[in-house]
Amino acid sequence: MVSTTTRCRGLLLAAVGLVVALSGCATSTPDGVSGQRGTTSAASSSTPALPPSGTATGTTAGTTTTTAVPSTVRTPVTKLLVFVVENHSLAQMKAGMPYTYRLARTYGYATSYFATRHPSLPNYLAIASGSTHGVTTDAAPGDNVPVTGESVFGRAIAAGRTAGVYADAMPQPCALTPSGRYAVKHNPWPYFVDERALCRQHDLPMSALAADITAGSLPDAGMVVPDLCHDAHDCRLSTADAWFKDWMTRIQAGPDWRSGHLLVVLTADEDDRSAGNRVLTVVVHPSQHGAVVTTRLDHYSLTRLYAEVTGTAPLGHGAKAASMATAFDLPLP
């Protein structure tokens, strides 16, 4: 005969099992986005650990639907730092940049993000201002390629926010001509003739990036321009991957990242003309947990993202571009 105590224990264990089973069920996410809700709580660390190599987080291989999973941590994004690498497609970057792709699967990435055109310079101008300004070459600013009007950096400063571009191997602030591994065609701010004074103050070498990371003073509208080796233009993708890993390790140890206010995006200026200009674009923020966004996005969406983060009106084609903030359900102020 089963005792009353034994029977009660059995009922208690069954009840606990039911609660555990229910807590593991998938839940719906906001705005019709499907997927399993993340388990990060406000009391836990806001930075998910990077999974072992080859491990996908929150996504299923071969799926084409968006699986963005908002975190319970919703600290608003007030700073945007964009890294731009060179001349490789979505598939090439996935295969050749293992750290970057693991970061993408841990946080989020877009599968239908497109560059604007070829060659390099028009794409950087598009990101920085919402327009290619009719530029079709990679000429330096001094070669009759003046660009008038505002950049996202100048507009942020005019609105009382901060801005900065960090250019690898640049010999002096806002250098207007190429030098060694510094390619001015990959540094958009020097082209904006109306903002040259601002450019000389805030278009800086990489030593300034290291200092700003440590001090927690990264700009609200920021861009990082690797040199011709570190951006995979003249060197292997694995070199760009290792370089980006080094900087991301520093960034994720810094105050801006730990505050939850910093969003980091990595994209490519263009592909190698092999894949319709579709490139890998990675979105790194504690609110993202395995987000895979299939919405069609492009460099003008990145122009708009600068505006969304800084609370300014989007420039040029950015005004009508698909919103990256909406696509990734990013928390804004």
N, C-alpha and C positions, 0 to 999 in steps of 0.2 A: 504494500500500500504506500502511495506517494505522500510524503508529509506535506503539511501546509507550507512550511518554509521552502521546500524544494520546488513546489508548484509556483510560489511567488517569484523565486529566483528565475524560473523558466520564463514566466510572463515578463519580468523586467528585461531579460536578455533579448527577448523577441521585440520588445518596444524599442530598445536601443538600436537593434539591427534595422528596424523600420526607419528610424530617424536618419541613420547613416545612409541608407539607400536613397531616401528622399533628397538628402543634401547633395548627393552626387549627380542628380538629374540635371540635364541641360536646361538653361533658362533662356528666355528671349532677351534680346538686347534692344536698346533704343533705336528709333528711326527705321525699324524693319530690318536691321542688320542681324544676320543669323550667326550662331556660334555659342560656345560655352563661356559663360561669364568668368572673368579672372577672379582669382582668390586672394589677391593682395588687399589687405585691409589698411585703414588709415593708421593703425597702430604698428603695422609692420613696415619693413623697408620698402621704399617706393621704387627701388631699382631692381628689376628682376635679374637673376643670375644668368649669365650667358651659358647656353646648354653645350654639352659636348659636341665636337665636330660631327656633322652629319645628322644631328637631331633636329627635327622640325618642332616648332612650338605653336600650338593653336591652329595649325593648318593641315589640310589633307592633300597629299600629292595628287595632281591632276585636276583639282577643283578649279572652277572659273568664277565662283561667286565670291563676293566680298565677305571676309570673315573677321572684320575689325571687332575687337573685343575691348570695350572701354574698361579702364581700371576703376576701382573704387576711389583711387587717389586722383582728385581733379584739380590740382594746383594749376592756376591759369598760366598759359605760355605768354611771356612778356619779352623773350629774347629768341632770336632766330639766327643760327650760324650755319651757313651753307658751304659745303666743300664741293668742288667741281673737278672731276677727273676727265680724261680725254679719250675720244675716238674709239669707244668700244660699245658693243650692243648689250642688251639685257642678258642674252644667253652667255656671251663672253665674260661679262662681269660676274655672273653667278658662278661660272666654272673657274675663273682665274683669280677671284678675290674671296677666298674661303672665309676669312674673318669677317669681311664686310657682309657677305651673304648670311652668315650665322647671326650677325647683328640684325640684319633685315628680318630674319625669321623669328628672332626673339622679340623685336619691337614691331616694325611694320615696313611694308614696301609696296610700291605700285607696279602692276604688271602691264599697264597700258599707258606709260608715260613717254612722250615723244619730244625730241628736240625740234627746233624750229626749222632749220635748214642747214646747208653746208656753205662755207667752211666754219671755222671756230668762232671768229669774232662776232658775227651777227647773233649767235646764240647767247653769248655773254651780255651783249647789249639788250637782247630781249629779256633776259632775266632781270637785268638791272633797271629797266625802264619801261617794259611792256611794248617795245618796238625795236625793230632792227635798224630804223632810221635810214632805210634804203641802202645800207652797207652790204656789199656782196663779196668783199675781200678780207684779207687779214692784215691790211696795211696798218702801220703805226699811226698814232695821233698826229705826228708831224708831217705825214704824207697826204695832206689834204683830206683827212677823214675827221673833220670836226663834228661833234654831236652837240646840238643845243638842247636846252630844256633841263628838266630835273631827272635825277636818278632816285631809286628807292632810298639811297643813303642820304642824299641831300634833302629829300622830302622828310625823312625821319628827323633829321636835325632841325629843320624848320618848324617841326611840330613839337620841339622840346624834348625829343628822344635822342638816343645816342646811336652812332653808326661807325663802322670801321671795316676796312678790307686789309687782310694780311697776305702779302705776296711773297712767296718763297723765292729766295735768291735775288730779290730786288735790291739794286745797289744803293738807292736812296728813296725817300718817300715820294710816291706819285711819279715814278720814273716814266718818261714818255717814249723811251726807245728801248729795244731789246738789248740784253747784255748777258752773255754766257747762257746759263740755263733759265734766266728770267725772260719770259715771253710776254711782252706788253699786250699782245692780242688776246691774252687770257685774263687780263686785268681791266675790267670795264671802266672803272672810275676815271682814269686819266683821259678818256675820250670826251668827257663832258666838260666843254670849255667854260660853261657858266659856273662850274663848281670847282675850278682848279684850286682856289684858295682852301676850300674844305678838303679837297683831295690831298693837298700837301700836309695838312694837319692829321688826317685820319686814314690815309692809305699807307700802310706801314709794313716793315719787314717782320719776319716770323718771331724775332726776339720779343716783339711787342705782344704777340699772341701768348707766348709762355708767361709773360708777366701778368697779362690780364686774366688768364685762367687762374693763376695763383691768388690774385687779389680779389677775384670774384667780380671783376669789372668788365666782362665781355659786353660788347655793344648790343643794343636792342635790334639793330639791323646789321648783321655781320656776314662776311664772306671770306673764305680761305682759298687762295689760289696757289696750288702746288707748282713747283718748277717743272721743267720739261721731262725730268726723269720721274719725279714723285707723282706726276699725274698720269703716268703710263703712256705719254706721247712718244718718248724715245726709249723707255725702259719697259720691262715686263709688268703685267698687271699685278704680279706677286709683289713687286717693289712698291707699287702704289698701295697695295693692301697692307703691307707691313708699316708703311709711313702713316697711313690713316689709323691703324691700330695704336701706334705710339701716341698720336695726338688724342685719340678717343680715351685712352687709358688715363692721360693727364686730365682731360675734361671731366671724366666721370669721378675723378678724385677731388675736383674743385668745387668751390662754394656755389657757383651758378647752377651746376648740374644738381648738386645735393639739395638745393632749394626747390627744385621741381619746376622752375620758371624757364629753363633753357631747353629749346628744341634744336636738334641737330639734323640737318638734311644732307645727304650725299647724292649727287647725280652726276651725269656725264654731259658734256657740252653737245655731243653728237655721237652717232655710231660710226662705223668704218665703211658706210655706204652698203652694208650687207643685209640690213634688217629693217629697212623702212624708217630709220632714225628712232627706233624704240630702244630706250636705255633703262638701266636699273636705277631706280630712285628710292632711297632708303630714308625712312622717317623714324628718328630715335627720340623718344620721350617716355617718361614713366607711365603715361596714360595708355601706351600701346603695348599690347600683349599678343603678338602673333597676327597682326593685322595684315591682310592681303587685299589690296584695293584694286578692283578692275575698272573703275571709272576712268574714262579717257582724260588724261591730264597732259599738260605740256609746260614749257618754260614760262608761259604767261600765267599759268596757275601758280608758279613759284613767285612771280611778280606780285600776284594778288596776295599770296601768303605773307610776304613782307608787310603789305598794307594791313592785313588782318591782325598781325601780331603787334604792329606799332600803332594801330588805331588811326591810320591815315587813309585818304582816298586812293584807290588803286590807280596806277599810271597806265596809260595806253590801253592795249588789249587786255591788260590784267583786269579791267573793269568788267569784262564779259566772260572771262575765263572760268572754267570749272574750279570750284573752291577746294583746295587741298584740306583746309580746316574742316570743312563739312565731310569730305570723303573719308578722312581719318578720325572724325569725331574728336577733334582736338579741343581741349578746354581753353577758351579765350577769356580775357578779362570782361 
